[in-house]
Amino acid sequence: MRTQTLIVLLCAALAGMRAPAVASPLPAPTAVAAPAAALPATPDQTPSPASAAHRLLLSLDDTLRTALSNNLTYKAAAQDVVAAEGLLVQARGAALPVVSAGYSYVHAQNAAYLLVPVPQPVGPPALQKSFFSATDINNVNATLQYAIYTGGAVQAAIGQAAADFSAAQSTYSATRANIVTDATSAYFNLVLTRRTAVITDEAVSVAQQNLSTAQQLYRAGSAAEADVLRQQVTLANAQVAAVRAHNDDDLANAQLANLLDLNLNTLIEPSVKLETHPQSYSLQDLLADAQARRPEVAAAVDAVTIAELAVKEARAATLPTVALQVSEASNKPNFVNVPQPQLSETLAVVWRLFDGGLTHGKVVQASAEVDKAKINLRQLRNGVDLETRRAYFNYTAALSAVTAADSAQAAAAESLRVNQLRYRSGVGTSLELSDALLAFTQTQVQYARALAAERTSLGELERAAGLL
């Protein structure tokens, strides 16, 4: 009777070899048998507590556009560019003539006059009032003022404003690159957690199948009760891992929604799959691109220019300034109530010979700022070089990790298949079967993580080299 039972089980095991394969989310050269209840490897069918929430299908490009459109830091950086442009217009205005016009009206209670003796035909002279002002005075004037020479102060101010405008643009570009990198990382983190949830769900299904096999063998007398208990523990561990995976998925969904300024109840469905996208880069080319294209480096260079122009502006105070002013005014009524135009021209030269060391102190301070800006530039260049090297090595390591993880999951899939057959045939142990399932699940997760790490490290490399 026992022999007949073993024959039946062996036939069932051979039939299991022709059973449909598990719908694994990862490519594997050898399929693993799984029950029909196994979940399909599509993210949009993964159960989630937020399944009743609004669903939003997002590609990576959609995610980046939404992040740039909604991010408040990016909007603030854009306003900094507008403000810097306004300061540049103001600085350039100081080099142009200034034309002003004005009008005034003055009312006096009593007009000023003199008592002038006037001879009379008969008798003593009579005192007569002679007015030399009026009760109502209207004044219209126009003035043209032009700074002919300022010792270079105006030109230095214009240069500072232009460099500040360029620095604001560089900061704006750097902010954009950071947002793109953060959004890309959050997007692929959600893709990873969604795929991990699918993998753990499939592990639960396989563990349930193994438990069912152990129970059948136990009832047939071919397995010990310890084997059933072992598979129950394996199933429980797989269920705990699945709960944690779905929790991580919900958290990654909320983090991406928060970064995009969306309702946190929105269920985001990433349309991009985890696939390898190897890119070929030369480290030396990347280092050169980073120094030439990184916005932070450009802003630091502008900072040096601003500091140098500040020195010129401070030194301009030791030189004379020349200004021309032309004014046209008309008072009506004027002296003895006769309106007279008044045209005046003024050429003024001002040279501050001594200011108690104020100018010298400003020059010393501005020169120190130049040295500091150059030190900051050198430090930033070194940091950019190191960051680019780190990103390049991380990316090459990520590419190698993908290859290794792919081989590992293929070997683990084959190991699980063999151990399932061995256990059903009565020559394998429950411990070997549990270890094989655990290894298969872990290698699938490792492969998914390697794919996600490759995509995120590629984004970090492009940002570090200024290629975004």
C-alpha positions as CSV (number, residue, x, y, z in Angstrom):
1,M,0.0,0.0,0.0
2,R,2.8,2.4,0.9
3,T,4.5,1.5,-2.4
4,Q,1.4,2.4,-4.4
5,T,1.1,5.7,-2.5
6,L,4.7,6.6,-3.4
7,I,4.0,5.8,-7.1
8,V,1.0,8.0,-7.1
9,L,2.9,10.9,-5.5
10,L,5.8,10.4,-8.0
11,C,3.3,10.6,-10.9
12,A,1.9,13.8,-9.4
13,A,5.3,15.3,-9.2
14,L,6.1,14.5,-12.8
15,A,2.8,16.0,-13.7
16,G,3.7,19.1,-11.7
17,M,6.8,19.5,-14.0
18,R,4.3,20.2,-16.9
19,A,2.2,22.5,-14.8
20,P,1.9,26.2,-15.8
21,A,4.7,28.3,-14.6
22,V,4.5,31.1,-12.0
23,A,3.8,34.5,-13.5
24,S,7.0,35.9,-12.2
25,P,7.6,39.6,-12.7
26,L,11.2,38.9,-13.5
27,P,12.7,37.0,-16.5
28,A,13.9,33.6,-15.4
29,P,15.3,30.9,-17.6
30,T,13.4,28.2,-15.6
31,A,9.8,28.6,-14.5
32,V,8.6,27.6,-11.0
33,A,5.3,25.9,-10.5
34,A,2.7,28.0,-8.7
35,P,-1.1,27.8,-8.1
36,A,-3.5,29.6,-10.3
37,A,-4.2,32.0,-7.5
38,A,-0.8,33.6,-7.9
39,L,-1.1,37.3,-8.6
40,P,-0.1,38.6,-12.0
41,A,3.1,40.7,-12.2
42,T,1.3,43.9,-13.2
43,P,1.5,46.9,-10.8
44,D,-2.0,48.1,-11.6
45,Q,-3.5,44.8,-10.2
46,T,-1.5,44.9,-7.0
47,P,-4.0,45.1,-4.0
48,S,-3.5,48.2,-1.9
49,P,-5.4,49.8,1.0
50,A,-5.7,52.9,-1.3
51,S,-7.3,50.9,-4.1
52,A,-10.6,52.9,-3.6
53,A,-8.7,56.2,-4.0
54,H,-8.3,58.2,-7.2
55,R,-5.9,56.4,-9.6
56,L,-3.4,58.4,-11.7
57,L,-1.3,56.8,-14.4
58,L,2.0,58.6,-14.7
59,S,5.0,58.2,-17.0
60,L,8.4,59.4,-15.9
61,D,8.0,62.5,-18.2
62,D,4.6,63.3,-16.7
63,T,6.1,63.0,-13.2
64,L,9.0,65.4,-14.0
65,R,6.7,67.9,-15.6
66,T,4.3,67.9,-12.7
67,A,7.2,68.2,-10.2
68,L,8.6,71.3,-12.0
69,S,5.2,72.8,-12.3
70,N,4.2,72.4,-8.7
71,N,7.4,72.6,-6.8
72,L,7.5,75.8,-4.7
73,T,11.3,76.0,-4.4
74,Y,11.5,76.0,-8.2
75,K,8.9,78.8,-8.4
76,A,10.8,80.8,-5.9
77,A,14.0,80.4,-7.9
78,A,12.2,81.7,-11.0
79,Q,11.2,84.8,-9.1
80,D,14.8,85.3,-8.0
81,V,15.8,85.4,-11.7
82,V,13.1,88.1,-12.4
83,A,14.3,90.2,-9.4
84,A,17.9,89.9,-10.6
85,E,16.9,91.1,-14.0
86,G,15.1,94.1,-12.5
87,L,18.3,95.0,-10.6
88,L,20.3,94.8,-13.8
89,V,17.9,97.3,-15.5
90,Q,18.3,99.6,-12.5
91,A,22.1,99.5,-12.7
92,R,22.1,100.2,-16.4
93,G,19.8,103.2,-15.8
94,A,22.5,104.9,-13.8
95,A,24.6,105.3,-16.9
96,L,21.8,107.2,-18.8
97,P,20.8,110.9,-18.5
98,V,18.0,111.7,-16.1
99,V,15.3,114.1,-17.3
100,S,12.8,115.5,-14.8
101,A,10.0,118.1,-15.0
102,G,8.2,119.9,-12.2
103,Y,5.5,122.4,-11.4
104,S,4.9,124.4,-8.2
105,Y,2.4,126.9,-7.1
106,V,3.0,129.3,-4.2
107,H,0.4,131.6,-2.6
108,A,1.6,134.4,-0.3
109,Q,-0.7,136.3,2.1
110,N,0.9,139.6,1.4
111,A,3.1,140.6,-1.5
112,A,6.4,142.3,-0.7
113,Y,6.8,145.9,-1.7
114,L,8.9,149.0,-1.2
115,L,7.7,152.6,-0.4
116,V,9.2,154.8,-3.0
117,P,8.9,158.6,-2.7
118,V,7.3,160.1,-5.8
119,P,7.6,163.9,-6.5
120,Q,4.3,165.6,-6.6
121,P,3.4,168.8,-8.7
122,V,2.5,170.5,-5.5
123,G,3.7,169.7,-2.0
124,P,6.0,167.1,-0.6
125,P,6.7,163.8,-2.3
126,A,4.2,161.0,-1.9
127,L,5.1,157.5,-0.8
128,Q,4.1,154.9,-3.4
129,K,4.1,151.1,-3.0
130,S,6.4,149.3,-5.5
131,F,5.7,145.5,-5.5
132,F,8.6,143.2,-6.3
133,S,6.8,139.9,-5.5
134,A,3.4,138.5,-6.1
135,T,0.7,136.9,-4.1
136,D,0.4,133.9,-6.5
137,I,3.5,132.4,-8.1
138,N,3.5,129.6,-10.7
139,N,6.8,127.8,-11.5
140,V,7.4,125.3,-14.3
141,N,10.8,123.7,-14.6
142,A,12.7,121.0,-16.6
143,T,16.1,119.5,-15.7
144,L,18.6,117.3,-17.5
145,Q,21.3,115.7,-15.4
146,Y,24.0,113.4,-16.7
147,A,26.9,111.8,-14.8
148,I,29.8,112.2,-17.2
149,Y,32.4,110.4,-15.1
150,T,32.0,108.4,-11.9
151,G,35.4,106.8,-11.5
152,G,34.1,103.5,-12.8
153,A,31.5,103.1,-10.1
154,V,28.5,102.9,-12.5
155,Q,30.3,100.4,-14.8
156,A,31.2,98.2,-11.8
157,A,27.6,98.3,-10.5
158,I,26.3,97.2,-14.0
159,G,28.9,94.4,-14.0
160,Q,27.8,93.3,-10.6
161,A,24.1,93.3,-11.5
162,A,24.9,91.3,-14.7
163,A,26.9,88.7,-12.8
164,D,24.2,88.5,-10.2
165,F,21.6,87.9,-12.9
166,S,23.7,85.1,-14.4
167,A,24.2,83.6,-10.9
168,A,20.4,83.6,-10.4
169,Q,19.9,81.8,-13.7
170,S,22.5,79.2,-12.6
171,T,20.8,78.7,-9.3
172,Y,17.5,78.3,-11.1
173,S,19.1,75.6,-13.4
174,A,20.6,73.8,-10.4
175,T,17.2,73.8,-8.6
176,R,15.7,72.3,-11.7
177,A,18.3,69.5,-11.8
178,N,17.8,68.7,-8.1
179,I,14.0,68.5,-8.6
180,V,14.4,66.2,-11.6
181,T,16.8,64.0,-9.7
182,D,14.5,63.8,-6.6
183,A,11.4,63.1,-8.7
184,T,13.2,60.4,-10.7
185,S,14.4,58.7,-7.5
186,A,10.9,58.9,-5.9
187,Y,9.3,57.5,-9.1
188,F,11.6,54.5,-9.4
189,N,11.3,53.9,-5.6
190,L,7.5,53.5,-6.1
191,V,8.1,51.2,-9.1
192,L,10.4,49.1,-7.0
193,T,8.1,48.9,-4.0
194,R,5.2,48.0,-6.3
195,R,7.2,45.2,-7.9
196,T,8.4,44.0,-4.5
197,A,4.8,43.7,-3.4
198,V,4.0,41.5,-6.4
199,I,7.1,39.3,-5.7
200,T,6.1,38.8,-2.0
201,D,2.5,38.0,-3.0
202,E,3.8,35.3,-5.3
203,A,6.0,34.0,-2.5
204,V,2.9,33.7,-0.3
205,S,1.2,31.7,-3.1
206,V,4.2,29.4,-3.5
207,A,4.4,28.9,0.2
208,Q,0.7,28.0,0.3
209,Q,1.3,25.4,-2.4
210,N,4.3,24.0,-0.5
211,L,2.2,23.8,2.6
212,S,-0.5,22.0,0.7
213,T,2.0,19.5,-0.6
214,A,3.4,18.9,2.9
215,Q,-0.1,18.3,4.3
216,Q,-0.8,15.8,1.5
217,L,2.4,13.9,2.1
218,Y,1.7,13.9,5.9
219,R,-1.8,12.5,5.4
220,A,-0.3,9.8,3.1
221,G,2.3,9.0,5.8
222,S,5.3,10.1,3.7
223,A,6.1,13.2,5.7
224,A,6.5,14.0,9.3
225,E,4.3,16.6,11.2
226,A,7.5,18.7,11.5
227,D,7.5,19.2,7.8
228,V,4.0,20.6,7.9
229,L,4.9,22.9,10.8
230,R,8.0,24.0,8.9
231,Q,5.9,25.0,5.9
232,Q,3.4,26.8,8.1
233,V,6.3,28.9,9.5
234,T,7.5,29.6,6.0
235,L,4.1,30.7,4.9
236,A,3.7,33.0,7.9
237,N,7.1,34.6,7.2
238,A,6.1,35.1,3.6
239,Q,2.9,36.8,4.7
240,V,4.7,39.1,7.1
241,A,7.1,40.0,4.3
242,A,4.2,40.7,2.0
243,V,2.5,43.0,4.6
244,R,5.8,45.0,5.0
245,A,6.1,45.2,1.2
246,H,2.7,46.6,0.8
247,N,3.3,49.1,3.6
248,D,6.5,50.3,1.9
249,D,4.5,50.6,-1.4
250,D,1.8,52.8,0.3
251,L,4.6,54.9,1.9
252,A,6.4,55.4,-1.4
253,N,3.1,56.3,-3.1
254,A,2.5,59.0,-0.5
255,Q,6.0,60.3,-0.7
256,L,5.8,60.7,-4.5
257,A,2.4,62.3,-4.3
258,N,3.7,64.8,-1.7
259,L,6.7,65.6,-3.9
260,L,4.3,66.3,-6.8
261,D,2.0,68.3,-4.5
262,L,-0.9,65.9,-5.2
263,N,-3.6,64.6,-2.9
264,L,-2.0,61.9,-0.7
265,N,-5.0,59.7,-1.3
266,T,-4.1,59.5,-5.0
267,L,-3.0,56.0,-6.1
268,I,-0.2,56.6,-8.6
269,E,0.3,53.9,-11.3
270,P,3.8,54.1,-12.8
271,S,3.7,53.3,-16.4
272,V,7.5,52.7,-16.7
273,K,8.8,49.1,-16.1
274,L,12.0,48.2,-14.4
275,E,14.3,47.4,-17.2
276,T,18.0,47.8,-17.7
277,H,19.1,50.8,-19.8
278,P,22.9,50.6,-20.0
279,Q,24.7,53.8,-21.1
280,S,28.3,54.1,-22.1
281,Y,30.1,57.1,-20.6
282,S,33.8,58.1,-20.4
283,L,34.9,59.3,-17.0
284,Q,37.1,62.0,-18.4
285,D,34.4,63.3,-20.6
286,L,32.0,63.4,-17.6
287,L,34.5,65.3,-15.5
288,A,35.0,67.9,-18.2
289,D,31.2,68.2,-18.7
290,A,30.7,68.7,-14.9
291,Q,33.2,71.6,-14.7
292,A,31.8,73.2,-17.8
293,R,28.0,72.6,-17.4
294,R,27.2,72.4,-13.7
295,P,25.1,75.4,-12.8
296,E,26.7,75.6,-9.3
297,V,30.1,76.1,-10.9
298,A,28.8,78.8,-13.1
299,A,27.2,80.6,-10.1
300,A,30.5,80.3,-8.2
301,V,32.4,81.9,-11.2
302,D,29.9,84.7,-11.2
303,A,30.4,85.2,-7.5
304,V,34.1,85.8,-8.1
305,T,33.2,88.3,-10.9
306,I,30.8,90.1,-8.5
307,A,33.4,90.3,-5.8
308,E,36.1,91.7,-8.2
309,L,33.7,94.4,-9.5
310,A,32.8,95.3,-5.9
311,V,36.5,96.2,-5.4
312,K,36.4,98.5,-8.5
313,E,33.3,100.1,-7.2
314,A,34.9,100.7,-3.8
315,R,38.0,102.2,-5.3
316,A,35.9,104.5,-7.5
317,A,35.3,106.6,-4.4
318,T,39.0,107.8,-4.5
319,L,38.4,109.3,-8.0
320,P,36.6,112.5,-8.9
321,T,33.1,112.6,-10.3
322,V,31.9,114.9,-13.0
323,A,28.3,115.7,-13.6
324,L,26.4,118.1,-15.9
325,Q,23.0,119.7,-15.1
326,V,20.9,121.8,-17.3
327,S,17.7,123.4,-15.9
328,E,15.0,125.5,-17.5
329,A,12.6,127.3,-15.2
330,S,10.0,130.1,-15.6
331,N,8.4,132.0,-12.8
332,K,5.2,133.9,-13.5
333,P,4.8,136.6,-12.4
334,N,8.4,137.4,-11.6
335,F,10.1,140.7,-10.7
336,V,7.8,143.6,-11.1
337,N,5.2,141.1,-12.4
338,V,7.1,140.4,-15.7
339,P,7.5,136.7,-16.5
340,Q,11.1,135.7,-17.3
341,P,12.5,132.4,-18.4
342,Q,15.5,131.2,-16.4
343,L,18.1,128.8,-18.1
344,S,21.0,127.5,-16.0
345,E,23.9,125.2,-16.8
346,T,26.0,123.6,-14.0
347,L,29.2,121.5,-14.5
348,A,30.2,120.0,-11.1
349,V,33.4,118.2,-10.3
350,V,33.6,116.6,-6.9
351,W,36.7,114.9,-5.5
352,R,36.7,113.5,-2.0
353,L,40.2,114.1,-0.8
354,F,39.9,112.6,2.7
355,D,37.1,110.5,4.2
356,G,38.7,109.2,7.4
357,G,39.7,105.8,5.9
358,L,36.2,104.9,4.9
359,T,37.0,104.1,1.3
360,H,40.2,102.2,2.2
361,G,38.2,100.0,4.6
362,K,35.7,99.2,1.9
363,V,38.5,98.3,-0.5
364,V,40.1,96.0,2.0
365,Q,36.7,94.3,2.7
366,A,35.9,93.9,-1.0
367,S,39.4,92.4,-1.7
368,A,38.9,89.8,1.1
369,E,35.5,88.9,-0.5
370,V,37.3,88.3,-3.8
371,D,39.8,85.9,-2.1
372,K,36.9,84.1,-0.3
373,A,34.9,83.7,-3.5
374,K,38.0,82.2,-5.3
375,I,38.4,79.7,-2.4
376,N,34.8,78.8,-2.6
377,L,35.1,78.3,-6.3
378,R,38.1,76.0,-5.9
379,Q,36.4,74.0,-3.2
380,L,33.2,73.7,-5.3
381,R,35.2,72.5,-8.3
382,N,36.9,69.8,-6.2
383,G,33.5,68.8,-4.8
384,V,31.9,68.5,-8.2
385,D,34.8,66.4,-9.4
386,L,34.5,64.0,-6.5
387,E,30.7,63.9,-6.9
388,T,31.0,63.0,-10.5
389,R,33.5,60.3,-9.9
390,R,31.3,58.8,-7.1
391,A,28.3,58.9,-9.4
392,Y,30.2,57.2,-12.2
393,F,31.5,54.4,-10.0
394,N,28.1,53.9,-8.5
395,Y,26.5,53.6,-11.9
396,T,29.1,51.1,-13.2
397,A,28.7,49.1,-10.0
398,A,24.9,49.2,-10.5
399,L,25.3,47.8,-14.0
400,S,27.4,44.9,-12.7
401,A,24.9,44.3,-9.9
402,V,22.1,43.9,-12.4
403,T,24.0,41.2,-14.3
404,A,24.9,39.4,-11.1
405,A,21.4,39.7,-9.6
406,D,19.9,38.3,-12.9
407,S,22.1,35.3,-12.7
408,A,21.3,34.8,-9.0
409,Q,17.6,34.8,-9.5
410,A,17.8,32.4,-12.4
411,A,19.8,30.0,-10.3
412,A,17.4,30.4,-7.4
413,A,14.5,29.7,-9.6
414,E,16.0,26.5,-10.8
415,S,16.9,25.5,-7.2
416,L,13.3,26.0,-6.1
417,R,12.0,23.9,-8.9
418,V,14.4,21.1,-8.2
419,N,13.7,21.2,-4.4
420,Q,10.0,21.1,-5.1
421,L,10.4,18.0,-7.2
422,R,12.7,16.4,-4.6
423,Y,10.3,17.1,-1.7
424,R,7.3,15.7,-3.6
425,S,9.3,12.6,-4.5
426,G,10.2,12.1,-0.8
427,V,14.0,12.6,-1.2
428,G,14.1,16.2,-0.2
429,T,13.6,17.9,3.2
430,S,11.1,20.6,4.2
431,L,14.0,22.7,5.4
432,E,15.6,22.6,1.9
433,L,12.3,23.6,0.3
434,S,11.8,26.5,2.7
435,D,15.4,27.7,2.1
436,A,15.0,27.5,-1.6
437,L,11.7,29.5,-1.6
438,L,13.4,32.2,0.7
439,A,16.4,32.4,-1.6
440,F,14.2,32.7,-4.7
441,T,12.2,35.5,-3.2
442,Q,15.3,37.3,-2.0
443,T,17.0,37.1,-5.4
444,Q,13.9,38.4,-7.1
445,V,13.8,41.4,-4.8
446,Q,17.6,41.9,-5.2
447,Y,17.2,41.9,-9.0
448,A,14.4,44.5,-8.8
449,R,16.5,46.6,-6.5
450,A,19.4,46.4,-8.8
451,L,17.3,47.6,-11.7
452,A,15.9,50.5,-9.7
453,A,19.4,51.4,-8.5
454,E,20.6,51.4,-12.1
455,R,18.0,53.9,-13.2
456,T,18.4,56.2,-10.1
457,S,22.2,56.1,-10.3
458,L,22.0,57.0,-14.0
459,G,20.0,60.1,-13.0
460,E,22.5,61.0,-10.3
461,L,25.3,60.6,-12.8
462,E,23.6,62.9,-15.4
463,R,22.9,65.5,-12.7
464,A,26.5,65.3,-11.4
465,A,27.9,65.8,-14.9
466,G,25.4,68.6,-15.7
467,L,23.7,66.6,-18.5
468,L,20.1,67.0,-17.3
